[in-house]
Amino acid sequence: MKGFAGPVALADRLEKSKAMDAPIRGLAKTVRERVKPGWLRDLLHGVPIGEPLHPPLASVTLGCWVSAAVLDAAGADPRAARLLLATGIAGSLPTAAAGLTDWSSLHREQQRVGFVHMAGNLTALGLFSASLLVRLRGRERTGRMLSFAGLGVGMLGAYLGGHLAYRQAAGANHAPQVTHLVPLGWHDLCPIKDLPDGRPVARRLGYIQLFVLRQGEAVTVLADLCPHLAGPLHQGRLVMENGEACVVCPWHGSTFRLNDGSVRHGPATAPAPTFETRVRRDGTIQVRPLT
């Protein structure tokens, strides 16, 4: 229909709107200061399970509320609907904690959409909580109306969450799929004498950019794009974590072990692809992807 802005167009407008930037900056800074780097932040990002924690928690929470609405529409036992509402409300707390932690380490365009996503979900939570309270006081009809209103707002929040995940790739693995881009076998990279000692640099191998670190005669090679949001790892800091050499992404602080590319700290949850290296007699470094 002419003049009608569809949901994708509205979400695209949110990405470009600067009206919310001041509260976004303040909230993101507060979250990062309160949830400092460490085991809790890694847990909320989903590092232990190898993928973001927020989406599966959100699926459970919203699933409970959708199920309660279905029971209401079917005229089922109101006690079952109340139980589902209460379970969804309880699940919203860890869901929000994980979502806020992820959101605080996103690009600004993603944070703008995520901010409205969060506002919608908080509104839905308020409506579902009110629904449960009035049901417990015997006002089932009012409770059902509040639940249906909460579900409508929650669906809007879910749509924006999908926009974040699928259009803006928040939470997706941004590391290059080296097995598809680099043929198996050994590939010449560069002469070892051209690499500075002890400082990471970027080098090209076909379609992808590599993080290359020479330490004496040893050479470490990873895919250069951070799996979190494609930050340049070769510009990151080299640190020691529990006796293990690591690189810290300069954009959002994801930390990877140099020996195998595994995640030491989030927000990244996927490892950085690594390459096996060797030096030919003429001093040329060769690499091949580890599979």
Protein Blocks (a to p, Z undefined) as FASTA:
>chain_A
ZZiacfklmmmmmmmpcklmmmmmmmmmmmmmmmgcdjklmmmnommnopafklmmmmmm
mmmmmmmmmmmmnopafklmmmmmmmmmmmmmmmmmmmmmmmmmccfklmmmmmmmmmmm
mmmmmmmmmmmmmmmnopamlmmmmmmmmmmmmmmmmmmmmmmmmmnogoiafbdcfklm
pcgdjddfbdfklpcehiacdddehjbccddddehjaccdddfbdfklopafklmccdde
ehiacdddfklopacdfklopafbdfbfbdcddddddddfkopacddddZZ
